[in-house]
Amino acid sequence: MRIWAGVVTLLLLFCALLMAETSEQTPAAAKPQGKTEDCASFNRKSAYDLVARLPHTRAKVNFYDVDGPEPPYAHDPVCLSVKSEDTLAWYSSQRKPFKLKLSHMSGGNHCGSHPFAMDPPSTNVLGHYSGPARPETVGCIYAVKFERAGKKEADPHIRIGP
């Protein structure tokens, strides 16, 4: 019953955010390999498929479909602003449970294993809402992996900005 409550909550959040003001919906241009200074742009035809602004706030929710296609090139990180309280929402459009694994890549010793106030779930989920990043993680970069049915898949890394 608890898993259904979480799924329903995530679906309601997703529906509310779809109704909220969305940012520009222009497809991202192909990025050259090795370019790491820019932030990823969402593209409805990719796994990083939606960015929505929460009404009456500066906060953005970045939606990432763990079942969506990955680009064939090295992609830029998903950037989150601490000041704006940006968040990430990972979900499975094919309703396949996954485990979310976050790990520190670079940025110093103050980063910790993940940037968020709440720990990511340690069990299989159909979706997860990150909440805003902790202020002390500005400048940190994190790797994200999904584990499903014995296989591991990489997600774009996350960069925390001011």
PyMOL commands that set and color helices and strands:
alter all, ss='L'
color gray80, all
select helices_A, chain A and resi 2-19+135-137
alter helices_A, ss='H'
color red, helices_A
select strands_A, chain A and resi 48-53+60-65+78-81+87-91+99-106+127-129+141-148+151-161
alter strands_A, ss='S'
color yellow, strands_A
deselect
rebuild
show_as cartoon
